[in-house]
Amino acid sequence: MLASSLAATAYLQAAPMSSRVAVAPRADVVRMAANEQQWKAAGLAAALALATGIQSASAGPFTRSEIASLTYDQIKGTGLANTCPRVESATAEPIKLSSGKKYKIDEFCLEPTSFQVLEEKLTKTGLVTEPVNTKVTTRQTYVLTGIEGDLVQDGGKIAFIEKDGIDYAPTTVQLPGGERVPFLFTVKNLVAKSDVSTSEIGAGLKLSGGFKVPSYRTGLFLDPKGRGTTTGYDQAIALPAMQAGGDDQMFKENNKKFDVLDGSIELKVTSVNAALGEIGGVFVQKQPSDTDLGSKVPKDLLLKGSWFATVNEQ
C-alpha cells in the first residue's frame, strides 16, 4: 500500500501541472487504515496519485536553475512562487555521506497538494474514521520553503534536525458542509530519522518523525469580545460576572491559552541528483488544527504532497 501511494506521488511530480488531475483516495484503502502507521501508509500511497493532482496556470514544476532564470514579472501571478522545485535530471546514483564530515539540509520545501480532515462516521459496522476532502480558502502562500537543518548519523540511521526557515504557514480549508478549519501548517522542531541504518540517500529511502504545532493565534490576539491571553478583558463584555460557579461554561472562552501540540510526518525519497546534491519525493503529514486558544477541540488533518531539498557539506 505504501509503495503504491509513493508511486502515485512520484508520478505527480513528473507530470506537468497543466495535466494534473485531482484524484480522490479509494474508500477501501482509507477504511483499512486503523491506526496512525496505517494512515501514513494509505496516505503515502494516495499522495503519489494526488501528486498528479494540482492544476496551475504555469507549466511546472521547474528545476532550481529554471526558477532562478525567471524574472519577478515572469513569476508574478502564475502561482509558481507557491510551488517546490523538482530534482533536475534525477539519476540512480545515491548521495553518499562520508564519515567524519558534517552535512546539512538546505532549501527544504514542502508543497501540499491534498488537504483532508479526519472525521468520525457512524456506519453499520460501528464508528470509523474517514478522511474528508476539503478545498483551500487561503491564497497561495501555504508552501513551506527555505528550511534548513543538520543532517547527522544517529545510531547508524540518517536524521534530519530542522533548525530554521519559513517553517510555518497559517492555512484554512473548507469542508463540504461549509465549515472552515484553520490550522498552522508547520514542521517546527522536526526530527526525522531514516527507517533503516544507512549512510546513503537514494530513491526509496524513508524518513519519519515528529514536530511541534504551535497555536494558530499569538498571545496578542483578541477575540471578537476583546479577550486574549496576555491582554484584553477577563470576561466577555456585557456579560455579568458569575461568581457562583456559573462561569464554568465559559471558562475555556474566557481563559485563553497558547497550545503547543504534536504532529508527525513521513517522507519518501523518489528522486536524487548526487552531482547537484538535490533530493525530492513525497510526504504524508498528520497534524492537529487550531484550538482557538484552547476553547475548541482540534481536528486531525492529513496532508499529502511533494518535497524538495539540497544536501551540502557544512
RAFEN-V561999 format. One record per residue. N is the residue number from 1. OMEGA is omega in whole degrees, -180 to 180 (none if undefined). Layout:
BEGIN
n=(N & N)
omega=(OMEGA & OMEGA)
END
This chain:
BEGIN
n=(1 & 2 & 3 & 4 & 5 & 6 & 7 & 8 & 9 & 10 & 11 & 12 & 13 & 14 & 15 & 16 & 17 & 18 & 19 & 20 & 21 & 22 & 23 & 24 & 25 & 26 & 27 & 28 & 29 & 30 & 31 & 32 & 33 & 34 & 35 & 36 & 37 & 38 & 39 & 40 & 41 & 42 & 43 & 44 & 45 & 46 & 47 & 48 & 49 & 50 & 51 & 52 & 53 & 54 & 55 & 56 & 57 & 58 & 59 & 60 & 61 & 62 & 63 & 64 & 65 & 66 & 67 & 68 & 69 & 70 & 71 & 72 & 73 & 74 & 75 & 76 & 77 & 78 & 79 & 80 & 81 & 82 & 83 & 84 & 85 & 86 & 87 & 88 & 89 & 90 & 91 & 92 & 93 & 94 & 95 & 96 & 97 & 98 & 99 & 100 & 101 & 102 & 103 & 104 & 105 & 106 & 107 & 108 & 109 & 110 & 111 & 112 & 113 & 114 & 115 & 116 & 117 & 118 & 119 & 120 & 121 & 122 & 123 & 124 & 125 & 126 & 127 & 128 & 129 & 130 & 131 & 132 & 133 & 134 & 135 & 136 & 137 & 138 & 139 & 140 & 141 & 142 & 143 & 144 & 145 & 146 & 147 & 148 & 149 & 150 & 151 & 152 & 153 & 154 & 155 & 156 & 157 & 158 & 159 & 160 & 161 & 162 & 163 & 164 & 165 & 166 & 167 & 168 & 169 & 170 & 171 & 172 & 173 & 174 & 175 & 176 & 177 & 178 & 179 & 180 & 181 & 182 & 183 & 184 & 185 & 186 & 187 & 188 & 189 & 190 & 191 & 192 & 193 & 194 & 195 & 196 & 197 & 198 & 199 & 200 & 201 & 202 & 203 & 204 & 205 & 206 & 207 & 208 & 209 & 210 & 211 & 212 & 213 & 214 & 215 & 216 & 217 & 218 & 219 & 220 & 221 & 222 & 223 & 224 & 225 & 226 & 227 & 228 & 229 & 230 & 231 & 232 & 233 & 234 & 235 & 236 & 237 & 238 & 239 & 240 & 241 & 242 & 243 & 244 & 245 & 246 & 247 & 248 & 249 & 250 & 251 & 252 & 253 & 254 & 255 & 256 & 257 & 258 & 259 & 260 & 261 & 262 & 263 & 264 & 265 & 266 & 267 & 268 & 269 & 270 & 271 & 272 & 273 & 274 & 275 & 276 & 277 & 278 & 279 & 280 & 281 & 282 & 283 & 284 & 285 & 286 & 287 & 288 & 289 & 290 & 291 & 292 & 293 & 294 & 295 & 296 & 297 & 298 & 299 & 300 & 301 & 302 & 303 & 304 & 305 & 306 & 307 & 308 & 309 & 310 & 311 & 312 & 313 & 314)
omega=(178 & -179 & -178 & 179 & -178 & 179 & 180 & -179 & 179 & 179 & 179 & -180 & -175 & -176 & 176 & -178 & -177 & -177 & -177 & -180 & -178 & -178 & 180 & 180 & 179 & -177 & -178 & 177 & -178 & -176 & -180 & -177 & -175 & 178 & -173 & -180 & 179 & 176 & -179 & -179 & 179 & -179 & 179 & 178 & 179 & -178 & 180 & 177 & -178 & 177 & 177 & -163 & 178 & 178 & -180 & 179 & -180 & -177 & -176 & 4 & -178 & 174 & 178 & -178 & 179 & 179 & -180 & -178 & -178 & 177 & 178 & -178 & 179 & -179 & -175 & 176 & -178 & -175 & -178 & 180 & -179 & 179 & 175 & 177 & 173 & 179 & -178 & 176 & -178 & 180 & 180 & -178 & 180 & 173 & -177 & 179 & -178 & 177 & -179 & 178 & 179 & -178 & 178 & 175 & 176 & 174 & 177 & -174 & 178 & -180 & 178 & 178 & 179 & 178 & 179 & 176 & 179 & -178 & 178 & -178 & -180 & 179 & 179 & -179 & 180 & -178 & 180 & 177 & -178 & 176 & 179 & 179 & 180 & 172 & -178 & 176 & 177 & 176 & -171 & 179 & -173 & 177 & 176 & -176 & 179 & -178 & 180 & 180 & -178 & 174 & -171 & 173 & -178 & -179 & -179 & 180 & 177 & 180 & 175 & -179 & -177 & -177 & -170 & 177 & 176 & -171 & 173 & -180 & 176 & -174 & 177 & 176 & -178 & 178 & -179 & 180 & 179 & 180 & 179 & -177 & 177 & 177 & 178 & 177 & -172 & 170 & -178 & 178 & 179 & 170 & -177 & -179 & 178 & -178 & 180 & 176 & -177 & 174 & -180 & 175 & -179 & 179 & -180 & 179 & 179 & 176 & 179 & -180 & -178 & 179 & -179 & 178 & 179 & 179 & 177 & 179 & 177 & -175 & -178 & -180 & 175 & 177 & -177 & 179 & 175 & 180 & -180 & -179 & -177 & 180 & 179 & -177 & 176 & 179 & 179 & 179 & 176 & 174 & -180 & 177 & -179 & -173 & -174 & 177 & -180 & -178 & -179 & -177 & 180 & -174 & -178 & 179 & -177 & -176 & -178 & 176 & -179 & -178 & 170 & -175 & -176 & 175 & 179 & -178 & 173 & 180 & 175 & 177 & 179 & 180 & -176 & 168 & -175 & -178 & -180 & -179 & -177 & 175 & 179 & -180 & -178 & -180 & 171 & -174 & 176 & -179 & 179 & 176 & 180 & 177 & -177 & -180 & 173 & -175 & -178 & 176 & -178 & 173 & 176 & 178 & 177 & -178 & 179 & 179 & -177 & 180 & -178 & 176 & 174 & 179 & -178 & 173 & 178 & none)
END
